[in-house]
Amino acid sequence: MKIDPERDLVIERLLMAPPSLVWRCWTEPDLFRQWYAPKPMQLTAVELELRAGGRFFMEMTGPDGQRMPNEGSFLVVEPESKIVFTDLMTQDFSPVEKVSDDFGPAFTAVISFAPEGTGTRYRAVARHASAREAKINLDMGFEQGWGIQAAQLEALLAKMEETDDRAIQP
C-alpha cells in the first residue's frame, strides 16, 4: 500500500509474538478491551463482527466517566493478515450521517500483520480524506495515543506468550 505522507498517519512495530496472537488481540473482544484504549481510558463496550460490512463498535470511558462511543464498519477481514475498518460507514456499509467528534476526524484504518522472524510486523495506517483532517488528528495526539496502544498490545502479547494456554483473562 502506498502511503500518502500528507493524509496518512502510520504506527509500525515489530511485535515479539506470532501473527496468530496479534490477530486474537484485535479480534477477540475480551483481549481487545485490555489494550486498545490508552490508559487511563477504558473500553467499556466492544463489538467486533468480523466480516466485510460487519459492525465495529466500541465505547471508551474516561476516568471522569465521560463516554465516547465510536461505531464503524469492517471493510476487509483477512485472518491473521489484515483488517480494514472505517467510521465513515456503519454495519452493512451504511453511510453515517455525522461522524462522532469525540475521536477527531473520521478515517479508514488499515491494520496489517506480517510474519517477520519469530514475530509480527504490525502496521496501523489511518487514512484521512484530507491533509487538514490528518493534521487535526496528529495535533490531537494521534501518534502518542496509538503509540500507547501499541505498547499496551506488546505488554499483553508478552503476558500471553508467558502462559501455557495463551488465554489471558481481563
Number of C-alpha atoms within 10 A of each C-alpha: 5 5 12 11 11 14 17 22 21 18 16 15 14 17 23 18 20 20 23 14 19 25 19 16 21 19 19 14 16 17 20 22 20 20 23 23 22 20 15 9 16 19 23 15 14 19 16 18 16 19 17 18 20 21 22 22 18 22 18 23 18 17 11 8 10 10 16 16 17 17 20 27 28 26 22 17 19 14 14 19 17 17 23 19 24 20 23 20 24 21 20 15 17 12 14 14 9 10 18 16 10 11 16 16 19 22 24 21 21 19 21 21 24 16 17 15 11 11 17 22 19 21 17 21 19 22 23 21 13 13 15 13 19 24 18 13 20 15 12 13 12 20 15 14 16 18 17 17 18 22 17 18 21 19 14 20 23 15 13 18 17 10 10 7 8 13 11 14 8 8
